[in-house]
Amino acid sequence: MRKMIFSVLLCIAFSLAFGGSVLWAQPSEDSLIQAWEALQKSDPKIATLEKLGDRRYKFKTEYFPFDGELRIKDAIVGDTGGGLASDYFMGIIEVELAGFSKKIIQQHSHRYSMWAGNNNLYFDKKLGKWLSAREFQSAMITKSNQMSRSTWDIGNYAIILLAGVGLFVSWRILQRYGRTTKLAMQKQTEAMAQSETALQLSEKSVLLAEESNKLLKEIIEVLKSKNRD
């Protein structure tokens, strides 16, 4: 009994030690904001990100001319749905830059978009952590390539096999057709030769008949002349 209890406790401890971090790391607004803060601080073009209060920061960036207060208006966590992204949750950080008008955003729209991309994160359910948009994109490409290779292994090899069989059948048909054509040409050549021989024999027969008729006429003339005498 003691051994059984000890084994159960050992299994629980093992699970907590190696699987607890993933099991307990669930997506939340707080974990999303913490991941967003870490991502902003890791960006070399973010000069300053200092916390002033609840969801308020002193913010300065080189992406566009801004040095002031950044406020997080909302932190949204939602499911990405099915398909390739079924193993991920989506997180969106909605921000407001104090005094930064829409007109200025439009003037620096490209650089602003580059920075705003870091306000979208994705929670990996298997790894139990938030990924940046770039990391998520890389994971999707890897997953797509794996699925493509799997699809190729099953379907495309079958297509190649069928194409190979088709080529072999076509080669056999052409080979047989070639033999048949060769035989037909040979028979035709022989028939033409025989026809030519028959024609030559026919011509000789006509000549012999003409000579025979000529000789017969001469004999008849000779006989008539003797009768007259």
Secondary structure, DSSP 8 states (H G I E B T S, - for coil): -HHHHHHHHHHHHHHHHHTHHHHH----HHHHHHHHHHHHHH-TTEEEEEEEETTEEEEEETTTTEEEEEEEEEEEEEE--SGGGGGEEEEEEEEEETT--HHHHHHTHHHHHHHHGGGEEEEETTTTEEEEHHHHHHHHHHHHHHHHHHHIIIIIHHHHHHHHHHHHHHHHHHHHHHHHHHHHHHHHHHHHHHHHHHHHHHHHHHHHHHHHHHHHHHHHHHHHHHHH-
